[in-house]
């Protein structure tokens, strides 16, 4: 069964969201286990995990690069536009997750 474009778009968003939220929380628990500050660690981990969440959501970099190559060299702008929207959707998922983490940890509030 093939998935439609919108199914893939939502999958990219929520995979990136889940990778960032889950990775940050589990990493924070690991930091807490070794006596590091929990909320600060969650915030730092979420910052460094953002690009990996995007890469995980779009299914790796090689498929995307191949689609970009096909779009540029073969003139298939539809594929190029679809890949751009997938990346944009994954970036939206990471931005939403980062905003939730910043809101929950309170790290954006200046002392």
C-alpha positions in Angstrom: 0.0 0.0 0.0 1.5 3.3 -1.0 1.1 6.3 1.3 -0.1 9.6 0.0 1.9 12.8 0.2 0.0 14.1 3.1 0.5 10.9 5.1 4.3 11.3 4.6 4.1 15.0 5.5 2.5 14.2 8.8 4.9 11.3 9.4 7.9 13.6 8.9 6.4 16.2 11.4 5.6 13.7 14.1 8.8 11.6 13.7 10.9 14.7 14.2 8.7 15.8 17.1 9.0 12.4 18.8 12.7 12.0 18.2 13.4 15.4 19.8 11.0 15.0 22.8 12.0 11.3 23.4 15.7 11.8 23.0 15.8 14.8 25.2 13.8 13.2 28.0 15.8 10.0 28.0 19.1 11.9 27.7 17.9 14.0 30.6 17.3 10.9 32.7 20.7 9.6 31.9 22.2 13.0 32.9 20.2 12.8 36.2 21.5 9.3 36.8 25.1 10.7 36.7 24.3 13.6 39.0 23.9 16.3 36.4 21.1 19.0 36.4 18.1 17.4 34.8 16.3 20.4 33.2 19.5 22.1 31.9 20.6 18.8 30.4 17.3 18.3 28.7 17.5 21.8 27.2 21.1 21.2 26.0 20.4 17.8 24.6 17.4 19.1 22.7 19.5 21.8 21.1 22.1 19.4 19.8 19.5 16.8 18.7 17.5 19.0 16.4 19.4 18.3 13.2 19.4 14.5 13.9 15.6 14.6 14.4 15.2 16.3 11.0 17.5 13.7 9.3 15.7 10.8 11.0 12.3 12.2 9.9 13.2 12.5 6.2 14.6 9.0 6.2 18.3 9.8 5.9 20.1 12.3 3.7 20.8 10.1 0.6 17.2 9.7 -0.5 16.7 13.5 -0.2 19.9 14.3 -2.1 18.9 11.9 -4.8 15.5 13.5 -5.1 17.1 17.0 -5.2 19.5 15.7 -7.9 16.5 14.3 -9.9 14.7 17.6 -9.5 17.5 19.7 -10.7 19.1 17.6 -13.4 16.0 16.0 -14.8 13.7 19.0 -14.5 11.3 17.2 -12.1 10.3 20.2 -10.0 7.5 18.3 -8.4 9.9 16.0 -6.6 12.0 18.9 -5.6 9.1 20.7 -4.1 7.9 17.6 -2.3 11.3 17.1 -0.7 11.4 20.7 0.3 8.0 20.4 2.0 9.2 17.2 3.8 12.2 19.0 5.2 10.0 22.0 6.2 7.6 19.7 7.9 10.4 18.0 9.9 11.7 21.4 10.8 8.3 22.3 12.1 8.2 19.2 14.2 11.5 20.0 15.8 10.6 23.6 16.3 7.4 22.6 18.1 9.2 20.0 20.3 11.9 22.6 21.1 9.3 25.1 22.1 7.6 22.6 24.4 10.9 21.6 26.0 11.9 25.2 26.5 8.5 25.9 28.0 8.6 22.9 30.4 12.2 23.4 31.5 12.0 27.2 31.8 15.5 27.6 30.4 14.4 30.5 28.2 13.7 32.7 31.3 16.6 34.9 32.3 17.7 34.8 36.0 
